[in-house]
Amino acid sequence: MAMKHDIAQRLSQYRSVLYKLKALGFVRVFSDNLGDALEISPALVRKDFSTFSLTGNKRGGYLIMDLLDKLNRLLGKDKVQRIIIVGCGKIGQALMTYSGFTREGLQVVAGFDSNASVISPQASIPIYDVKELKAYVKREGIRIAIMAVPDNAASHTFDLLRAAEIKGVLNFAPVPLKGVEGCVVRNINIGLELENLFYLVRFSGKLPPQPAGRAA
């Protein structure tokens, strides 16, 4: 699963670089150019492209527009992707109004919660009772959900999402979840990420360099 995530992350990075090159007037690109931009080997670029049948040639390189068309399809950027948010507390509501989703071709179409005080079916982005989740997902053909519930509700909420046949979950709950067959999970632990960041800031420049050829 980690390997698949790494490849998906690189595809997104290739796409970003290609758009920058296109804006500069470039028509073609070589694996060396992309490798330099991402600080990876050209061989890895070619391997990634070969995996997804993204073709070019040694002399002419890759056509940028052709690569972008194919990458957009692979990454679901060729059409607006509709998502829901389960758990509409402070984090959930902040995510519902996050403008960056629109720039990335994502649309939050609904929220779900068990707290009657936040349920608002008439809002610009409606918030429904979580009991309506399964029917809504089936009716609207939703495949991806963001989960932003308290830790004590994480396992039960994930079961509800699986029962609704959600295919992918971005989990903001402080409890890590494991993906199962038919449902991919990405865990985002904000507290842990901040701990790591504070650690790196504190020891920045203080750690001795690793000897050549020795794993960190």
DOTOR-464323 format. One record per atom (N, C-alpha, C): residue in one letter; x, y, z. Coordinates in pm, whole numbers, plus 32768, in hexadecimal, padded with zeros to 4 digits. Example, Ala and Ser with C-alpha at 12.3 -4.5 7.8 and 13.67 -1.06 7.14 Angstrom:
# residues 2
A85277DC7830C A84CE7E3E830C A85287EB6830C S85057F1F82C4 S85577F9682CA S850A80038313 
//
This chain:
# residues 216
M80527F888000 M800080008000 M8056807E8000 A80C5807B804F A811D80EF8054 A815B810B7FCC M817F809E7F84 M81BB80B07F00 M815780F17EA1 K80D980C67EA5 K807381017E50 K806281957E70 H806781B77EF2 H805A82437F1A H80CE82947EE5 D8148825C7EEB D81BF82A37EB9 D81B082C37E25 I818182617DD7 I816F82767D48 I810582E17D2F A809782DA7D76 A802D833E7D66 A805F83C97D87 Q80B283D27DEE Q80EA84537E15 Q814684897DA7 R819584307D6C R81EE845E7D00 R819E84887C86 L813184407C66 L80DF84687BF5 L80A984F57C09 S808185167C81 S8051859D7C9F S80C286037C8E Q813A85DC7CB8 Q81AC86367CAA Q81D3864A7C18 Y81CE85DD7BC9 Y81E785EB7B39 Y8184864D7AFC R8107863E7B20 R809D86937AEA R80B887267B0A S80E187417B85 S80FD87CA7BAD S817088067B5C V81DA87B77B4C V824E87E67AFE V822887FE7A6C L81D987A37A35 L81B187AF79A9 L815F882D7990 Y8108884F79ED Y80BA88CA79DD Y8115894579E1 K817C89437A33 K81DB89B37A38 K822789BD79B5 L8253894B797F L829B894B78FF L8240897B788E K81C4894F788F K8164897A782A K81518A12782E A81498A4978A8 A81388ADA78B7 A81B18B277882 L82258AE67883 L829F8B257850 L82AD8B1477B9 G82508ACD777C G82518ABD76EB G828E8A3D76B7 F82B289E27711 F82EB896376E5 F827F890976A9 V82A588BD7643 V824A88607601 V826D87D07624 R82ED87B57633 R831E872F7652 R8373873276D0 V838186BD770D V83D286B17784 V841886297782 F848B862077C2 F84D585A277CA F84D68570785B S84EE84EF786B S84F284B578F1 S855E84F77946 D85CB85227907 D863685677951 D860185E87990 N85AF86337943 N857986B07976 N8521869879F0 L84C8863579E6 L846F86177A56 L84BB85DE7ACC G851F858A7AAF G857185527B1B G85BA85BF7B67 D85F386207B1F D8638868F7B61 D85D886E17BB6 A856086FA7B82 A84FF874C7BCA A84D1870A7C4B L84C886857C4B L8497863C7CC0 L850785FD7D12 E8583860F7CE2 E85F985D67D24 E85EF853F7D30 I85C785017CC0 I85C584707CB6 I860B844A7C35 S862483CB7C1F S866C83A07BA8 S861083A17B2E P864683C17AB8 P85F683B87A3C P85BF832B7A26 A860A82C67A54 A85DC823C7A45 A855B82247A93 L854D82637B09 L84D382537B57 L845F82997B11 V8479830C7AD5 V841283527A89 V83DF82F87A19 R843D82BE79CE R84168267795D R83CB81EC798F K83F581B67A01 K83B181407A39 K832181637A5F D830F81D67AA2 D828982017AC8 D823182137A4D F8268825479E6 F821A826E796D F81F881EC7926 S8258818F7926 S8240810E78E4 S81D180C1792B T81CD80CB79B0 T8166808779FF T80DA80AF79D3 F80CB812E79AC F804781617986 F803D817D78EF S8097813E78A3 S809481487810 S809C81D877E1 L80EE822A7823 L810782B377F7 L818382AF779F T817082BC771D T81DC82A076BF T821C831E7687 G829B830D7663 G82E883767620 G8356833275D1 N83BB837E75A8 N842E83407566 N84AD838A758B K851F83467577 K859F837C75A3 K85C084027562 R85A3840E74E3 R85C88489749C R856484FA74B4 G84E584D874B1 G847F854174BA G844985597545 G8468850175A3 G84348510762A G839E84F57630 Y835D8536768D Y82CD852676A2 Y828585A7767F L8215859B763C L81C186107623 L817C863976A5 I819086B476CF I815C86E17750 I80C486D87756 M807F870676ED M7FED870376F0 M7FB8867376F6 D7FFC861876B1 D7FD3858C76B4 D7FE385537741 L805585727780 L806B85447809 L8003857D7868 L7FE585FF785A L7F85863F78B4 L7EF9860378A4 D7ED285E97828 D7E4F85AD7811 D7E4485257858 K7EAC84D47849 K7EAA844E7884 K7EB78453791C L7F0C84AC7950 L7F1B84B879E1 L7E9B84ED7A21 N7E5A854B79DF N7DDB857E7A14 N7D7285117A20 R7D6F84B779BD R7D10844979C4 R7D3683E87A34 L7DB883CA7A3F L7DE5836D7AA6 L7DC883A27B32 L7DD884247B45 L7DC984607BC8 L7D3C84967BE1 G7CE2847B7B83 G7C5884A87B95 G7C46853C7B86 K7CA2857D7B3B K7C9A860E7B2A K7C5186367AAB D7C2085D57A61 D7BDA85F379E5 D7B48861A79FC K7B1A860C7A78 K7A9286367A9A K7A8E86567B2F V7A28869F7B58 V7A1A86C37BE5 V79FB86457C36 Q7A4886327CA0 Q7A3685BF7CF8 Q79E485EA7D72 R797585A67D8B R791A85CA7DF8 R793985767E74 I794685BB7EE6 I796A85777F62 I790C85A27FD2 I79088552803D I78BA857480B3 I7916857A812C I78E685BD8194 I793185C68212 I78D9858E8281 V790F853082CB V78C684F4833C V7908852283BD G78BB8569840D G78F085A88485 G78FD863D846B C789B868B8495 C7897871A8473 C78AE877284EC G7912874D853B G794087A485A6 G79998811856C K79F7884485BB K7A4A88B3858D K7AA0888E8515 I7AE18819851C I7B3587F084AB I7ADE87D38431 G7A73878A8444 G7A1C876883D4 G79E487E2838F Q79B5884583DB Q797B88BD839F Q79E68913835D A7A5E89128395 A7ACC895A8353 A7AEC891B82CC L7AE9889782C6 L7B0388528249 L7A92886B81E4 M7A1888778215 M79A7888E81BB M79B389138171 T79F2897681B0 T79FD89FA8174 T7A888A15813A Y7ADB89AF8134 Y7B6589C08102 Y7B6289D8806B S7B908A4F8041 S7B898A757FB4 S7BEA8A267F5D G7C5089ED7F99 G7CB289A17F4B G7C7889287F06 F7C0D88F07F3B F7BCF887D7EFA F7BA088A17E6E T7B6589177E60 T7B3289427DDD T7BA3894D7D79 R7C1389847DA4 R7C8789927D4A R7CBB890B7D1D E7CA888A67D6E E7CD888207D4D E7C6D87CA7D09 G7BFE88087CE4 G7B9687BD7C9E G7B4387657CF8 L7B39878B7D7A L7AEB873E7DDB L7A7487927E09 Q7A0687517E25 Q798E87967E55 Q7954874C7ECC V795287907F3E V790F87567FB4 V787A876A7FA2 V782F86FF7F95 V77A1870A7F76 V774786FA7FF0 A777C86C3805B A772886B080D3 A777F868A814A G774886A681C1 G7785867A823D G772386238289 F775885D382E5 F7703857B8335 F7732857E83C6 D76D3857C8423 D76F6858084B0 D768485438501 S76A5851A857C S763E84E285D5 S760C854B8638 N764D85C08638 N7629862C8694 N75BA86818657 A7544867E8694 A74D086C5865C A74E8875B8650 S7541879386A3 S7556882486A2 S75A188558627 V75E587FD85E0 V762F88288569 V75EA87FC84E7 I758487A884F1 I753D87798479 I74F187ED8439 S7508880183B7 S74CC88738370 S74B8884E82DD P744D880982BD P743687DC8234 P7425884E81CF Q740488C881FE Q73ED893781A4 Q7469898E818E A74D8896C81CC A755389BC81BD A758889B0812F S75E28A0E8109 S761C8A0A8082 S766389868069 I76A8895280CE I76D788C880CD I76898882813B P762388358118 P75C987FC817C P760F879B81DB I75E4879D8257 I7614873E82BB I759E86E882E5 Y75AA866682CF Y753D860A82EB Y755E85B38365 D74F68577839A D750885148403 D7555849E83C8 V75B484698415 V760683FB83E5 V75B2838083C0 K753A837983F5 K74E1830983D2 K74BD830A833E E74C9837E82FE E74A8838B8270 E7520836E8215 L759383508251 L760F83408206 L760582D78198 K75DC825F81BA K75DD81F18159 K7583821080E2 A750B824280FC A74AE825F808F A74E482CE8035 Y752283348074 Y755883A58026 Y75CA83777FCC V7625832B8005 V769982FB7FB8 V766C82AA7F3F K760A82527F54 K75D881FF7EE7 K759282547E7E R754082B47EAB R74F283077E4F R754C83637DFC E75B3839B7E3B E760883FD7DF8 E768783C17DBB G76A083427DD1 G771583027D98 G779983357DD1 I779B83507E52 I781483847E94 I787683117EAD R78F6832C7E93 R795B82C47EA3 R79C182E57F11 I79D383687F2E I7A3B83937F8A I79FF83E27FFD A7A3283C78077 A7A03840F80ED A7A79843E8140 I7A6884B1817E I7AC784E281E3 I7A8784CA826B M7AD2849082C5 M7A9F8470834A M7AE484C783B2 A7A95851683FB A7ACD8571845E A7A7F856584E0 V7A7D84EE8517 V7A2F84D28590 V7A8D84C08608 P7A5984C78683 P7AAC84AD86FA P7AE0841E86FA D7B4984078748 D7B8783828748 D7B2883148771 N7ACB833087CE N7A7182C787FE N7A0482A48798 A79FA82F3872C A799682D886C6 A79D482A58644 A7A58829C8640 A7A9E827D85C3 A7A7981F3858C S7A82818D85E0 S7A6B810385B1 S79DB80F18580 H797C812385CB H78F0811585A5 H78D381618523 T790B81DA8518 T78F4822B849F T793081E78425 F79A481AC8435 F79E2816583C6 F798C80EE839B D795180AA83FC D78F5803C83DA D787E806F8389 L784B80E583AD L77DC81208363 L7805814182D3 L787D817482C3 L78AE8197823E L78C1811A81E9 R78F680B18225 R7906803481DC R787E7FFB81B4 A781E8001820F A77987FCE81F1 A7756801D8181 A777D809D8176 A774780F1810B A779380DE8088 E77FA8088808B E784C80678016 E78A080DC7FE6 I78CC812F8046 I792F81968027 I79B281518004 K79F781837F9C K7A7081407F69 K7AF281797FA0 G7AED81F47FD3 G7B6782318007 G7B4782908078 V7B9A828E80E2 V7B8382E28157 V7C02832D817A L7BF683B18189 L7C62840381C0 L7C3F84198252 N7C8D83DE82AB N7C6B83D78339 N7CB58440838A F7C6A84A383BE F7CA385098416 F7C8F84E784A9 A7C4C847A84C7 A7C3B84528552 A7CC4842E858D P7CD88446860F P7D5B8429864D P7D788395865F V7D21833F862A V7D3582AE8631 V7D55827A85A5 P7DCA823D8591 P7DE98208850C P7D90819384E8 L7D65818F846C L7D108123843C L7D5880D983CC K7D3B805983BF K7D7680098354 K7D117FF782E4 G7D408007826A G7CEB7FEE81F9 G7CC67F5B81F0 V7C587F3F81B1 V7C2B7EB6819D V7C0F7EA48109 E7BF57E2A80E2 E7BD87E108055 E7B617E648028 G7B767EB07FBE G7B0B7F037F89 G7B057F8F7FC1 C7B5A7FAE8025 C7B5980348060 C7BE7805B808C V7C1D80C0804B V7CA480F18068 V7C9C815F80D2 V7CFA815E8130 V7CFC81C3819B V7D82820B819C R7D7B829181A7 R7DF282E181C0 R7DDD83288245 N7E3A831482A4 N7E2F834F8329 N7E7C83D38330 I7E39843A8362 I7E7884BD8376 I7E7084DD840A N7EDF84C88452 N7EE284E384E2 N7F25856B84F7 I7ED385D38509 I7F08865B8514 I7F648669858C G7F3C862F85FE G7F8F86398676 G801885FA8663 L801B85838625 L809A853F860E L80F1858D85AC E80B485C48544 E8100861184E3 E813E868D8525 L80F486CC857F L812B874285C4 L819C87198623 E818D86A78666 E81F9867686BC E82788661866A N8268862185F7 N82DC860985A1 N831B868C8574 L82C486EE8554 L82F7876F8526 L834487B78594 F830D87B6860E F835387F5867E F83D987B18697 Y83DB872D868B Y845886E3869C Y84BF870E8635 L8496871385B7 L84F18737854C L852487C6855A V84CB88228584 V84F488AD8599 V855788B6860C R853C886C8677 R8591887386EE R861E884186D1 F862787D68681 F86A98799866A F86E587BC85E1 S86A68819859C S86DA8842851A S876988778529 G87C4883C84DD G884F886984E1 G88A088308553 K885E87E385AE K88A687AC8621 K88C987198610 L888686D785B1 L88A08648859F L891E8634854C P897585D98573 P89F085BF8526 P89CD858384A0 P8A1B85A58437 P8A02856A83B3 P8A1884D583B5 Q89C7848C8368 Q89D683FB8361 Q8A4D83D68309 P8A9C83728331 P8B0B834482DC P8AD883148256 A8B27832781EE A8AFF82FE8168 A8AE582688166 G8A7882408124 G8A5981B58112 G8A158174818A R89F681C981EE R89B681918267 R892981C68273 A88C9816F828C A883E81978294 A882881F1830C A87CE825682F9 A87B182B28366 A875E826E83D2 
//
